[in-house]
Amino acid sequence: MTAMDVFVRYADNRKAVARLEEKIERRRALATGDGSPRLSPDGGSRGSGDASMRLLDYVANVDELLDERNKAQRQMDADRACCVYLAETLDDNYAGVMLRCWLEGMGLRQVADDMGYSVSSIKRIKRAAEELLARIEILYWDGVNVPVLSVG
């Protein structure tokens, strides 16, 4: 696994956690009756089985979604710590761009405004930092302690 892979996994998990939280909220709203689906004039779908039982199964899935979200959140927290450590090994400009783009989810325009650079400079810095991180191999990392790195 390269150092860049950890940044990518963090960003992917951040998106996954957001999607799971949205699903959980929708299902909780259904359970309380706040967001019950509206049926079409013809009565909705004509599936087999009792509709109320299908709804109960759908809502009961919240516990599974919570477990999935918690697992992704734990991985995300560990990856964030690793990303911060990896960024601290880089030049300040590289670190600033990587942390803002990948961990904070800022767009290039926001990063440029925040750091006082042009967007084209931020693109160049980001590309160079990503190329450097793609050459750093993580030899060992237990998710808690400092990772052991090899620069190729």
C-alpha positions as CSV (number, residue, x, y, z in Angstrom):
1,M,0.0,0.0,0.0
2,T,1.3,3.4,-0.9
3,A,0.9,6.6,1.2
4,M,-1.4,7.9,-1.5
5,D,-3.7,4.9,-1.1
6,V,-4.3,5.9,2.5
7,F,-5.5,9.4,1.4
8,V,-7.8,7.8,-1.2
9,R,-9.2,5.3,1.3
10,Y,-9.9,8.1,3.8
11,A,-11.8,10.1,1.2
12,D,-13.7,7.1,0.1
13,N,-14.7,6.2,3.7
14,R,-15.7,9.9,4.3
15,K,-18.2,9.6,1.4
16,A,-19.3,6.1,2.5
17,V,-20.0,7.4,6.1
18,A,-22.0,10.3,4.8
19,R,-24.1,8.0,2.6
20,L,-24.7,5.6,5.5
21,E,-25.7,8.4,7.8
22,E,-28.2,9.6,5.2
23,K,-29.7,6.1,4.9
24,I,-29.9,5.7,8.6
25,E,-31.7,9.0,9.0
26,R,-34.2,8.1,6.2
27,R,-34.9,4.7,7.8
28,R,-35.3,6.3,11.3
29,A,-37.8,8.8,9.8
30,L,-39.8,5.9,8.3
31,A,-39.8,4.1,11.7
32,T,-41.2,7.2,13.4
33,G,-43.7,7.9,10.6
34,D,-42.1,11.2,9.7
35,G,-41.0,10.2,6.3
36,S,-43.5,7.5,5.2
37,P,-43.4,7.0,1.5
38,R,-46.4,8.3,-0.5
39,L,-48.2,5.7,-2.6
40,S,-49.1,6.4,-6.2
41,P,-52.8,6.7,-7.0
42,D,-53.0,3.1,-8.3
43,G,-51.8,1.8,-4.9
44,G,-48.1,1.4,-5.5
45,S,-46.3,-1.7,-6.4
46,R,-47.9,-5.1,-6.4
47,G,-45.2,-7.1,-4.7
48,S,-45.8,-10.3,-2.8
49,G,-46.0,-10.4,0.9
50,D,-47.2,-8.0,3.5
51,A,-46.1,-4.4,2.9
52,S,-45.9,-3.7,6.6
53,M,-43.5,-6.6,7.1
54,R,-41.3,-5.4,4.3
55,L,-41.2,-1.9,5.9
56,L,-40.3,-3.4,9.2
57,D,-37.5,-5.4,7.6
58,Y,-36.3,-2.2,5.9
59,V,-36.3,-0.2,9.1
60,A,-34.8,-3.0,11.2
61,N,-31.8,-2.8,8.9
62,V,-30.7,0.3,10.8
63,D,-28.6,-1.7,13.2
64,E,-26.7,-3.2,10.4
65,L,-26.2,0.2,8.8
66,L,-25.0,1.6,12.2
67,D,-22.4,-1.2,12.5
68,E,-21.2,-0.6,8.9
69,R,-21.0,3.1,9.5
70,N,-19.1,2.6,12.8
71,K,-16.6,0.3,11.1
72,A,-16.0,2.8,8.3
73,Q,-15.7,5.6,10.8
74,R,-13.0,3.7,12.8
75,Q,-11.0,3.0,9.6
76,M,-11.5,6.6,8.6
77,D,-10.2,7.8,12.0
78,A,-7.1,5.6,11.8
79,D,-6.5,6.7,8.2
80,R,-6.8,10.4,9.1
81,A,-4.1,10.0,11.8
82,C,-1.9,8.3,9.2
83,C,-2.6,11.0,6.6
84,V,-1.7,13.7,9.0
85,Y,1.6,11.9,9.9
86,L,2.4,11.4,6.2
87,A,1.6,15.1,5.4
88,E,3.9,16.2,8.2
89,T,6.8,14.5,6.4
90,L,6.2,16.6,3.3
91,D,7.1,20.2,2.5
92,D,4.7,22.7,4.1
93,N,3.0,23.6,0.8
94,Y,2.5,20.0,-0.1
95,A,1.2,19.2,3.3
96,G,-1.2,22.1,3.3
97,V,-2.6,21.2,-0.1
98,M,-3.0,17.5,0.7
99,L,-4.6,18.1,4.1
100,R,-7.0,20.7,2.7
101,C,-8.0,18.7,-0.5
102,W,-8.1,15.2,0.8
103,L,-8.9,15.4,4.5
104,E,-11.0,18.6,4.6
105,G,-12.6,18.0,1.2
106,M,-11.9,21.5,0.0
107,G,-12.0,22.4,-3.7
108,L,-9.0,23.7,-5.5
109,R,-10.4,27.3,-5.6
110,Q,-11.0,27.2,-1.8
111,V,-7.4,25.9,-1.2
112,A,-6.0,28.6,-3.5
113,D,-7.9,31.3,-1.7
114,D,-7.0,29.8,1.7
115,M,-3.3,29.5,1.0
116,G,-2.9,32.7,-1.1
117,Y,-1.9,30.9,-4.4
118,S,-3.4,30.7,-7.8
119,V,-5.5,27.7,-8.7
120,S,-2.9,26.6,-11.3
121,S,-0.2,26.7,-8.6
122,I,-2.4,24.6,-6.3
123,K,-3.0,22.0,-9.1
124,R,0.8,21.8,-9.7
125,I,1.6,21.4,-6.0
126,K,-1.2,18.8,-5.5
127,R,-0.1,16.8,-8.5
128,A,3.6,16.8,-7.3
129,A,2.5,15.9,-3.7
130,E,0.4,13.0,-5.0
131,E,3.2,11.7,-7.2
132,L,5.6,11.8,-4.2
133,L,3.1,10.0,-1.9
134,A,2.5,7.4,-4.6
135,R,6.2,6.5,-4.4
136,I,6.1,6.1,-0.6
137,E,5.4,2.5,0.3
138,I,3.9,1.7,3.7
139,L,5.8,-1.4,4.8
140,Y,4.0,-1.8,8.1
141,W,1.2,0.0,9.9
142,D,-1.1,-1.4,12.6
143,G,-3.6,1.5,12.5
144,V,-2.4,3.0,15.7
145,N,1.4,3.5,15.8
146,V,3.6,5.4,13.4
147,P,3.8,3.6,10.0
148,V,7.0,2.2,8.7
149,L,7.8,3.7,5.3
150,S,10.0,3.1,2.4
151,V,10.6,5.7,-0.3
152,G,11.0,4.1,-3.7
